[in-house]
């Protein structure tokens, strides 16, 4: 159980470390933290299954995704995992685009006008 607790703290500490120690602008750090969270939602359950059952065959690859079906357990779980993962990656991409657009050099801004 100690190992599972350590594994579950990975996204928390990764978020703290990326927000504190990355030497980039804040939107890039937030994008990294959001991307780590989205990836963790996608793979976290599978890693815990592997730790419980001791075999990689128990890893959850979220293959029951079907956005037309929201009634059965594996389908709803996999639909939600994919949605969170996709939304987090889109949010991270938007933050990166915003940061790049805000910090273009002055000569590029004057040429764009």
C-alpha positions, 0 to 999 in steps of 0.5 A: 500500500505504501507504493500505491500511495507514492504512485498516487502522489506523482501528479501532485509533486510533479505539478508542484515541481513544474510550477516552482522550478521550471524556468519558463513563463507561468503559462508554460508552467501551467500547461506542463502541470495540466498536461501531467494531470491529464496524462495521470488521469489516463494512466493512473488507474492502470498503474494502480491495477498493475501494483495490485495484481502484479501483472501488466496484463491488468493495465487498463488501456481504456479500450471500452470508449464509446461516446454514444454509450453512457450506461455501462461501467467500463464505457462510462469510465473510459469515456470520462478518462478520454474526455479529461485527457483530451480537455487537459491537452487542449488547455495546455496547448491553448496556454502555450499558444497564448504565451507565444502570442503574448511574448512575440518580439516587438519587431514581429508585432509591428510587422503584423500591423 
